[in-house]
Amino acid sequence: MLKKLLDRKCLNIIGLNSGTSADGLDLAAVKINLVSKKPSIKFIAGKTVRYPHNLFRRLDDAINNRISSIDDLIGLDRELGAFYGTQTERFRRSLKDKKFNANLVASHGQTVRHLPGKIKIGNKKQSATLQLGHPESIAAATGLPLIADFRQADIARGGEGAPITSPAMHYLFADRREHRLLINIGGISNYFLFPGGGQIKKTQAADCGPGNSLMDIIARQYFKKNYDHNGQLASKGNISRRLLTILMADSFLKGKFGPSTGRERFGERFVEKILENAAKLRINKQDVLATTAELTASAVAHSIKNIIRRYRLDRVYLFGGGLKNRYLLKRLEENIPGIDFLSVKNLGYDPDYLEAICYAVLGAMTIHSLSSGTRQVTGALSDSIAGRIIQAY
């Protein structure tokens, strides 16, 4: 089966992604040809499946270091892989009406730990990362070859393993004439810059800081809601500039670390810091949420203002869950006046499935042994071929 894939120019791939928010699985069916003179990527269909409550809680425990044993972590990995496999097979069967016969699956898995520059190996600090979602279980359920573990090759070469989707984003959005800046506001926010000319080595990408992660945790703790729908709760509050100043003093936001971060920094511990300072300042719940939304908007603005100025941009393209938060979009517009914030839908791709599409593209790159070209954004010593191949029988 693998030999047949190596000989194919056009691949039908199902990409899987579970983001930093860890609230569900996104699946995207994509037709991809990267080896012809004119590469083509066509999105066919997408689907989002929310995690069952018990699985979500266990993932949340793992992400926030509340898991009780290695046995539980291994069990979670297997259970998540089985869930991915079942959902992928259901999705694959539903695509028959669209005459889409999948050749392989590409799965990012669920990140439960991301440690940029925090692991000591010998006398040197290096990065480490861990994604769950047992790839072999997905291959067994679907009968299809699978590409997984996209971050590890970059990690082995001294990089941070993030932002790992930058080469896929380059295939999707780089333009010979136009400079393009994209912002992803998922659990963590990050940007991707593709200067006009289409050269992958000129790509810039990095995490900005918190995205929806802090707002979601506060919405659950204060308002018993999974998230702040359309930013309605935050819009009723006032921004505390005193609290915002305290939060913006975080060392990552001051640029003292590398290109990536995660919920290890901007998760429950950071929320504890927010709530402790809010109590001292006697700030009410809506004001806390409004200020936390402002933190995300300010972090994004701080990361991209110089890029906007240098490349004379008048528009920025958005994707991720934050795109649906009207209050957050309003705060972005206030922080960066004169910029049109548009959905990546204007560039031809569904923002709800963009990251799953990216992992499908990375899967095609793996099959065709195409270099990731990520060292300029991840800090790796050299480029690598991302992903490992799990064969089905």
C-alpha positions as CSV (number, residue, x, y, z in Angstrom):
1,M,0.0,0.0,0.0
2,L,2.8,2.4,0.8
3,K,4.6,1.8,-2.5
4,K,1.4,2.8,-4.4
5,L,1.2,6.0,-2.4
6,L,4.8,6.9,-3.2
7,D,4.0,6.6,-6.9
8,R,0.9,8.8,-6.8
9,K,1.0,12.5,-7.6
10,C,-2.4,13.3,-6.4
11,L,-3.3,12.2,-2.8
12,N,-6.7,12.1,-1.1
13,I,-5.9,12.8,2.6
14,I,-8.0,13.1,5.7
15,G,-6.3,15.6,8.1
16,L,-7.0,15.5,11.8
17,N,-6.5,18.3,14.3
18,S,-7.3,18.8,18.0
19,G,-6.2,22.3,19.0
20,T,-4.9,23.9,22.2
21,S,-8.4,24.3,23.5
22,A,-8.8,20.5,23.4
23,D,-12.6,20.7,22.9
24,G,-13.0,18.4,19.9
25,L,-11.6,16.8,16.8
26,D,-11.6,18.6,13.4
27,L,-11.5,16.4,10.3
28,A,-10.8,17.7,6.8
29,A,-10.9,15.8,3.4
30,V,-8.3,17.3,1.0
31,K,-7.1,16.5,-2.5
32,I,-3.4,17.4,-2.8
33,N,-0.9,17.5,-5.5
34,L,2.5,18.9,-4.4
35,V,4.8,17.4,-7.0
36,S,3.4,18.8,-10.3
37,K,4.7,22.1,-11.8
38,K,1.5,23.8,-10.4
39,P,0.8,22.3,-6.9
40,S,-2.9,22.1,-6.1
41,I,-4.8,21.8,-2.8
42,K,-8.5,21.4,-2.8
43,F,-10.6,21.2,0.4
44,I,-13.5,18.8,-0.1
45,A,-15.4,18.6,3.2
46,G,-14.9,19.0,6.9
47,K,-16.5,17.9,10.2
48,T,-16.1,18.7,13.8
49,V,-16.8,16.2,16.6
50,R,-16.9,17.4,20.2
51,Y,-15.3,15.2,22.8
52,P,-17.6,13.3,25.2
53,H,-17.6,15.1,28.5
54,N,-15.6,12.4,30.3
55,L,-12.9,12.3,27.6
56,F,-12.7,16.1,27.7
57,R,-12.3,16.2,31.4
58,R,-9.5,13.6,31.3
59,L,-7.7,15.5,28.6
60,D,-8.0,18.7,30.6
61,D,-6.6,16.9,33.6
62,A,-3.6,15.7,31.5
63,I,-3.0,19.2,30.1
64,N,-3.1,20.7,33.5
65,N,-0.9,18.1,35.2
66,R,-3.6,16.6,37.3
67,I,-3.3,13.1,35.8
68,S,-2.6,10.6,38.6
69,S,-0.3,8.0,37.0
70,I,1.6,7.0,33.9
71,D,-0.9,4.2,33.5
72,D,-3.7,6.8,33.2
73,L,-1.7,8.7,30.6
74,I,-1.1,5.6,28.5
75,G,-4.8,4.7,28.8
76,L,-5.8,8.2,27.7
77,D,-3.5,7.9,24.7
78,R,-5.1,4.6,23.6
79,E,-8.7,5.9,24.3
80,L,-8.1,9.0,22.3
81,G,-6.6,7.1,19.4
82,A,-9.6,4.8,19.4
83,F,-11.9,7.8,19.4
84,Y,-10.0,9.3,16.5
85,G,-10.0,6.1,14.6
86,T,-13.8,5.6,15.0
87,Q,-14.6,9.2,14.0
88,T,-12.2,9.1,11.0
89,E,-13.7,5.9,9.7
90,R,-17.2,7.4,10.0
91,F,-16.1,10.5,8.2
92,R,-14.3,8.4,5.5
93,R,-17.5,6.5,4.8
94,S,-19.6,9.7,4.6
95,L,-17.3,10.9,1.8
96,K,-18.4,8.3,-0.7
97,D,-21.2,10.5,-2.0
98,K,-18.5,13.1,-2.9
99,K,-16.5,10.4,-4.7
100,F,-13.6,10.9,-2.3
101,N,-11.6,7.7,-1.7
102,A,-9.1,8.5,1.0
103,N,-5.5,7.2,0.5
104,L,-4.2,8.0,4.0
105,V,-4.7,9.9,7.2
106,A,-2.6,12.7,8.8
107,S,-3.1,13.2,12.5
108,H,-1.5,15.9,14.7
109,G,-2.9,14.4,17.9
110,Q,-3.7,16.3,21.0
111,T,-0.8,18.3,22.6
112,V,-0.8,17.7,26.4
113,R,2.7,19.1,27.0
114,H,4.9,21.6,25.1
115,L,8.2,22.5,26.8
116,P,10.3,24.8,24.6
117,G,13.8,24.9,25.9
118,K,13.0,23.3,29.2
119,I,14.5,19.8,29.1
120,K,18.1,19.4,30.2
121,I,20.0,16.7,28.1
122,G,23.6,16.6,29.1
123,N,24.6,20.2,29.7
124,K,22.2,21.7,27.3
125,K,18.6,22.7,27.6
126,Q,16.4,21.5,24.8
127,S,12.8,21.4,23.8
128,A,10.3,18.6,24.2
129,T,6.6,18.1,23.3
130,L,4.0,15.3,23.7
131,Q,0.9,14.6,21.6
132,L,-1.6,11.9,22.5
133,G,-3.9,10.0,20.1
134,H,-2.3,6.6,19.5
135,P,-1.6,6.6,15.7
136,E,-1.6,2.8,15.3
137,S,-5.2,2.7,16.6
138,I,-6.3,5.2,13.9
139,A,-4.6,3.1,11.2
140,A,-6.2,-0.1,12.5
141,A,-9.7,1.4,12.6
142,T,-9.4,2.9,9.0
143,G,-7.2,0.4,7.3
144,L,-5.2,3.4,5.9
145,P,-1.6,4.4,6.3
146,L,-1.2,7.2,8.8
147,I,1.3,10.1,9.2
148,A,1.7,11.4,12.8
149,D,4.2,13.0,15.2
150,F,4.9,16.0,13.0
151,R,6.8,18.0,15.6
152,Q,9.4,15.4,16.7
153,A,11.9,15.6,13.8
154,D,12.2,19.4,14.3
155,I,12.6,18.9,18.1
156,A,15.4,16.4,17.5
157,R,17.3,19.0,15.4
158,G,17.2,21.6,18.2
159,G,14.0,23.4,17.2
160,E,10.9,24.0,19.3
161,G,8.6,22.0,17.1
162,A,6.4,25.0,16.6
163,P,4.9,26.7,14.7
164,I,5.0,23.4,12.8
165,T,2.3,24.2,10.2
166,S,4.2,27.1,8.6
167,P,5.3,25.1,5.5
168,A,1.7,23.9,4.9
169,M,0.5,27.4,5.3
170,H,3.1,28.5,2.8
171,Y,1.6,26.2,0.2
172,L,-1.9,27.5,0.9
173,F,-1.3,31.2,1.1
174,A,2.1,32.4,-0.2
175,D,1.6,34.8,-3.1
176,R,4.1,36.1,-5.7
177,R,2.7,39.6,-5.6
178,E,1.0,40.2,-2.3
179,H,2.4,40.2,1.3
180,R,0.0,38.2,3.5
181,L,-0.2,38.2,7.2
182,L,-2.5,35.6,8.9
183,I,-3.4,35.3,12.6
184,N,-4.6,32.2,14.3
185,I,-6.6,32.8,17.5
186,G,-7.0,29.3,18.9
187,G,-6.2,28.4,22.5
188,I,-2.9,30.1,21.8
189,S,-2.6,32.9,19.3
190,N,0.1,32.9,16.5
191,Y,0.9,34.7,13.3
192,F,2.2,33.7,9.9
193,L,3.8,36.1,7.5
194,F,4.4,35.3,3.8
195,P,6.2,38.1,2.1
196,G,5.4,38.6,-1.6
197,G,7.6,36.5,-3.9
198,G,6.6,33.1,-2.6
199,Q,9.9,32.1,-1.1
200,I,9.5,29.7,1.8
201,K,12.8,30.7,3.5
202,K,11.3,34.2,4.0
203,T,8.3,32.9,6.0
204,Q,8.0,34.3,9.5
205,A,5.9,32.7,12.2
206,A,5.6,32.7,16.0
207,D,3.2,32.5,18.9
208,C,1.9,35.8,20.1
209,G,0.7,34.6,23.5
210,P,-2.7,33.6,24.9
211,G,-5.6,33.2,22.5
212,N,-8.9,31.8,23.8
213,S,-7.4,29.6,26.5
214,L,-7.6,32.0,29.4
215,M,-11.0,33.4,28.4
216,D,-12.4,29.8,28.2
217,I,-11.1,28.9,31.6
218,I,-12.5,32.0,33.2
219,A,-15.8,31.5,31.5
220,R,-16.0,28.0,33.0
221,Q,-14.9,29.1,36.5
222,Y,-16.9,32.3,36.8
223,F,-19.9,31.7,34.5
224,K,-20.3,27.9,34.2
225,K,-20.0,28.2,30.4
226,N,-17.6,26.4,28.1
227,Y,-16.7,29.8,26.4
228,D,-17.9,33.3,26.1
229,H,-20.2,33.1,23.1
230,N,-19.6,36.1,20.8
231,G,-17.8,37.8,23.7
232,Q,-21.2,38.8,25.1
233,L,-20.0,38.5,28.8
234,A,-16.8,40.4,28.2
235,S,-18.6,43.1,26.3
236,K,-20.5,43.9,29.5
237,G,-17.3,44.6,31.5
238,N,-14.7,47.4,31.6
239,I,-11.0,46.9,30.9
240,S,-8.8,47.3,34.0
241,R,-5.7,49.0,32.8
242,R,-4.0,48.3,36.1
243,L,-4.6,44.5,35.8
244,L,-3.7,44.5,32.1
245,T,-0.3,46.2,32.9
246,I,0.4,43.4,35.5
247,L,-0.4,40.7,33.0
248,M,1.5,42.2,30.0
249,A,4.6,42.1,32.2
250,D,4.8,38.3,31.6
251,S,8.3,37.4,30.3
252,F,7.1,35.6,27.2
253,L,5.1,38.7,26.1
254,K,8.3,40.7,26.7
255,G,10.0,38.6,24.1
256,K,12.4,36.8,26.4
257,F,11.7,33.3,25.0
258,G,11.6,31.5,21.6
259,P,8.9,31.4,19.0
260,S,6.4,29.1,20.8
261,T,4.4,28.7,24.1
262,G,1.4,26.8,25.3
263,R,-1.1,26.2,28.1
264,E,1.8,25.4,30.4
265,R,2.3,29.1,30.6
266,F,-1.1,30.5,29.5
267,G,-3.4,28.1,31.2
268,E,-4.8,27.4,34.7
269,R,-1.7,28.8,36.5
270,F,-1.9,32.0,34.6
271,V,-5.6,32.3,35.4
272,E,-4.8,31.9,39.1
273,K,-2.5,34.9,38.7
274,I,-5.3,36.9,37.0
275,L,-7.8,36.1,39.7
276,E,-5.4,36.8,42.6
277,N,-4.6,40.2,41.2
278,A,-8.3,40.9,40.3
279,A,-9.3,40.1,43.9
280,K,-6.6,42.6,45.2
281,L,-7.9,45.3,42.8
282,R,-11.5,44.4,43.6
283,I,-12.5,43.8,39.9
284,N,-15.8,42.2,39.1
285,K,-16.3,39.1,37.0
286,Q,-17.2,40.9,33.7
287,D,-14.3,43.3,34.1
288,V,-11.9,40.3,34.6
289,L,-13.2,38.7,31.4
290,A,-13.0,42.0,29.5
291,T,-9.4,42.5,30.7
292,T,-8.4,39.0,29.8
293,A,-9.8,39.5,26.2
294,E,-7.8,42.7,26.1
295,L,-4.7,40.7,27.0
296,T,-5.1,38.5,23.9
297,A,-5.8,41.5,21.7
298,S,-2.8,43.4,23.1
299,A,-0.5,40.4,22.8
300,V,-1.5,40.0,19.1
301,A,-1.1,43.7,18.4
302,H,2.3,43.8,20.1
303,S,3.5,40.9,17.9
304,I,2.4,42.2,14.5
305,K,2.5,46.0,14.7
306,N,6.1,46.2,13.3
307,I,5.3,43.7,10.6
308,I,2.2,45.8,9.5
309,R,4.4,48.9,9.4
310,R,7.3,47.3,7.6
311,Y,5.2,45.7,4.9
312,R,2.6,48.5,4.7
313,L,-0.3,46.1,5.2
314,D,-3.9,47.2,5.2
315,R,-5.5,43.8,5.9
316,V,-4.9,40.8,8.1
317,Y,-6.5,37.4,7.7
318,L,-7.9,35.6,10.7
319,F,-8.8,32.0,11.6
320,G,-9.4,30.0,14.8
321,G,-12.1,30.1,17.4
322,G,-11.3,33.8,18.2
323,L,-12.7,34.7,14.8
324,K,-16.2,34.1,16.2
325,N,-15.7,36.4,19.2
326,R,-17.1,39.7,18.2
327,Y,-15.9,41.5,21.2
328,L,-12.3,40.3,20.7
329,L,-12.4,41.4,17.0
330,K,-13.6,44.8,18.2
331,R,-10.6,45.1,20.6
332,L,-8.2,44.0,17.8
333,E,-9.6,46.8,15.6
334,E,-9.1,49.3,18.5
335,N,-5.5,48.1,19.1
336,I,-4.5,48.2,15.5
337,P,-6.5,50.9,13.8
338,G,-6.7,51.2,10.0
339,I,-6.5,47.5,9.4
340,D,-9.2,45.3,7.9
341,F,-9.5,42.0,9.7
342,L,-10.9,39.4,7.3
343,S,-11.6,35.7,7.5
344,V,-9.2,33.4,5.6
345,K,-12.5,32.4,3.8
346,N,-11.6,35.4,1.6
347,L,-8.6,33.4,0.5
348,G,-10.6,30.3,-0.3
349,Y,-10.3,28.1,2.8
350,D,-12.8,27.3,5.6
351,P,-11.3,28.8,8.8
352,D,-12.9,26.1,10.9
353,Y,-10.8,23.4,9.2
354,L,-7.7,25.2,8.3
355,E,-5.4,23.5,10.7
356,A,-6.7,20.1,9.8
357,I,-6.1,21.0,6.2
358,C,-2.5,21.9,7.1
359,Y,-1.9,18.5,8.7
360,A,-3.2,16.9,5.5
361,V,-0.7,19.0,3.5
362,L,2.1,18.0,5.9
363,G,1.2,14.4,5.4
364,A,1.6,14.8,1.7
365,M,5.0,16.4,2.2
366,T,6.0,13.4,4.3
367,I,5.0,10.9,1.7
368,H,6.9,12.8,-1.0
369,S,10.0,13.4,1.3
370,L,9.6,17.2,1.0
371,S,11.6,19.2,3.5
372,S,9.6,21.1,6.1
373,G,11.6,24.3,5.7
374,T,10.8,25.2,9.3
375,R,14.2,26.0,10.8
376,Q,13.9,29.7,10.2
377,V,10.8,29.8,12.4
378,T,11.4,27.0,15.0
379,G,15.1,27.6,15.7
380,A,16.2,24.2,14.5
381,L,19.8,23.7,13.3
382,S,18.5,22.2,10.0
383,D,15.4,21.4,8.2
384,S,13.7,18.0,8.5
385,I,11.0,15.8,7.0
386,A,8.2,16.1,9.4
387,G,6.1,13.1,10.5
388,R,6.5,9.4,10.8
389,I,4.6,6.8,8.7
390,I,2.5,4.1,10.3
391,Q,1.6,1.4,7.7
392,A,-1.8,-0.3,7.6
393,Y,-2.0,-4.0,6.6
